[in-house]
Amino acid sequence: MNAPTIEFFWDAASPYSYLAATQIDALAGRVGAAVRWRPFLLGKVFEACGNRMPAAVPAKGKYLFQDLQLWSRFYGVPLRFPKKFPTNSLLAQRVACAAEPGPSGPQLARAVMRAYWADGQDIEDAAILARLCDGLGLPGAGLIEAAGQQPVKDLLRANTEEAVRRGAFGAPSFFVGERMFWGNDRLPLMEAMLAGRLAA
């Protein structure tokens, strides 16, 4: 029997993508699943389905800050709300697409999200992104250059359009087959289903 695959659609601008990224590999290990990390562009998802970020609604924004602090303590991971928020993640997401396929993509995804959500770095800055790549043994300058090329632009667009077509309206969005789980807080439900404790 083939191992199930969790498709993880993420955007570095999403704090809940960051939180989920700190947990998804351990979850997959517990249920014997593979993870396919898929960069997409959350702003375009919002545009396509008429959604908007929680911080745009004052009451939701206040709740968001409190909720993120609780989740970071619950997971035992650092989270500092960045000074520059929201941020334009287009370049970061394209660089992540350029790093695919193979283990480089997930490594870079984790590094970029940690840089923004834990270390307060400006992920709109190409020099910072290049340094993050170099720190992982990846060709930073080459990936920045590739991010401006049409094949990488097309891949990010295709990922985003596919996620919307399959029902995504926010980040993170997870798919197991065509079953979607939206949000960091749905990880326990996804794990229970993959472990056979919850009917699909």
C-alpha positions in Angstrom: 0.0 0.0 0.0 1.4 3.4 -1.0 1.9 6.0 1.7 -0.6 8.8 1.6 0.5 12.2 0.6 -0.3 15.5 2.3 -0.2 18.4 -0.1 0.7 21.5 2.0 -0.2 24.8 0.2 1.6 27.5 2.2 2.5 31.2 2.0 5.3 32.7 4.1 3.1 35.8 4.7 0.7 33.5 6.6 1.4 33.1 10.4 -0.7 29.9 10.5 1.4 28.5 7.6 4.4 29.1 9.8 2.9 27.4 12.8 1.7 24.4 10.7 5.2 24.2 9.1 6.7 23.5 12.5 4.4 20.5 13.0 3.7 18.9 9.7 6.7 16.7 9.3 6.3 15.2 12.8 2.6 14.6 12.0 3.4 12.9 8.7 5.9 10.7 10.5 3.4 9.5 13.0 0.9 8.5 10.3 3.4 7.3 7.7 2.5 10.0 5.1 4.7 12.0 2.7 4.5 15.8 2.6 4.5 17.7 -0.7 5.2 21.4 0.1 3.5 23.6 -2.5 4.1 27.3 -2.4 1.2 29.4 -3.5 0.2 33.1 -3.3 -2.4 33.8 -0.6 -3.3 37.3 -1.9 -4.4 35.8 -5.2 -6.4 33.1 -3.4 -8.2 35.9 -1.5 -8.9 37.8 -4.7 -10.2 34.7 -6.5 -12.7 33.7 -3.8 -13.6 37.1 -2.3 -11.9 36.4 1.1 -9.6 38.9 2.9 -7.0 38.5 5.6 -8.2 38.4 9.2 -6.1 41.4 10.2 -8.2 43.6 7.8 -11.1 43.1 10.3 -10.3 44.9 13.6 -12.0 42.4 15.9 -10.4 39.5 14.0 -7.0 41.3 14.0 -7.1 41.6 17.8 -8.0 37.9 18.2 -5.4 36.9 15.7 -2.6 38.3 17.7 -3.8 36.6 20.9 -4.4 33.3 19.1 -0.9 33.3 17.5 0.7 33.8 20.9 -1.3 30.9 22.4 -0.4 28.6 19.5 3.3 29.4 19.6 3.4 28.6 23.4 1.4 25.5 22.8 3.8 24.2 20.2 6.9 25.6 22.0 8.0 27.5 18.9 9.1 31.2 18.7 6.8 33.7 17.1 7.3 37.5 17.1 4.8 39.5 15.2 6.9 41.2 12.5 7.1 45.0 12.3 6.5 44.8 8.6 3.0 43.3 8.3 1.4 42.5 6.0 4.3 41.7 3.7 4.5 41.0 0.0 5.6 37.4 -0.3 5.7 37.2 -4.1 9.5 37.0 -4.4 9.8 34.6 -1.5 7.2 32.3 -3.0 8.8 32.4 -6.4 12.2 31.6 -4.8 10.6 28.6 -3.1 9.2 27.4 -6.4 12.6 27.8 -7.9 14.1 25.6 -5.2 11.7 22.7 -6.1 11.7 19.8 -6.4 13.5 17.7 -3.8 14.4 18.4 -0.2 15.5 22.0 -0.9 12.0 23.3 -1.2 10.8 22.3 2.3 14.1 23.4 3.8 13.8 26.8 2.3 10.1 27.1 3.1 10.9 26.5 6.8 13.8 28.9 6.7 11.9 31.7 5.1 8.9 31.4 7.4 11.2 31.2 10.5 13.1 34.3 9.3 9.9 36.3 9.0 7.8 35.0 11.9 10.5 34.3 14.5 13.4 36.6 13.5 11.6 39.6 12.1 13.6 39.6 8.8 12.3 41.4 5.7 11.4 38.6 3.3 10.7 41.1 0.5 14.5 41.8 0.4 16.2 39.8 -2.3 19.5 40.0 -0.4 18.0 38.4 2.7 16.4 35.7 0.7 19.7 35.0 -1.1 21.5 34.7 2.3 18.8 32.3 3.6 19.4 30.1 0.5 23.2 30.3 0.9 22.9 29.3 4.5 21.2 26.1 3.4 23.9 25.4 0.8 21.6 26.5 -2.0 22.7 28.9 -4.8 21.1 32.1 -3.5 21.9 34.4 -6.4 20.9 31.7 -8.9 17.5 31.1 -7.2 16.8 34.9 -7.1 17.6 35.1 -10.8 15.4 32.0 -11.5 12.6 33.6 -9.5 12.3 36.2 -12.2 12.1 33.7 -15.1 8.8 32.7 -16.7 8.9 29.0 -15.8 9.0 29.8 -12.1 6.4 32.5 -12.4 4.2 30.0 -14.2 4.7 27.4 -11.5 3.6 29.7 -8.7 0.6 30.8 -10.7 -0.3 27.2 -11.5 -0.1 26.2 -7.8 -2.3 29.1 -6.8 -4.9 28.4 -9.5 -4.9 24.7 -8.7 -5.5 25.4 -5.0 -8.4 27.7 -5.8 -9.9 25.2 -8.2 -9.8 22.6 -5.5 -11.5 24.8 -3.0 -8.8 26.7 -1.1 -9.7 30.1 0.3 -6.9 30.6 2.8 -3.6 29.4 4.1 -2.4 26.9 5.1 -4.5 24.5 3.0 -3.9 20.8 3.1 -5.2 18.2 0.7 -5.2 14.4 1.3 -6.5 13.3 -2.1 -9.3 15.8 -2.7 -10.2 16.1 1.0 -9.2 19.6 2.1 -8.2 20.7 5.6 -7.9 24.4 6.1 -5.8 26.0 8.8 -3.2 25.1 11.4 -6.0 24.1 13.9 -7.2 21.3 11.5 -4.0 19.4 11.9 -5.5 17.1 14.6 -8.5 16.3 12.4 -6.2 15.5 9.4 -4.0 13.3 11.6 -7.0 11.4 13.0 -8.3 10.7 9.5 -4.9 9.5 8.3 -4.5 7.3 11.3 -7.8 5.7 10.7 -9.4 7.1 13.9 -11.8 9.3 12.0 -13.8 8.3 8.9 -13.1 10.3 5.8 
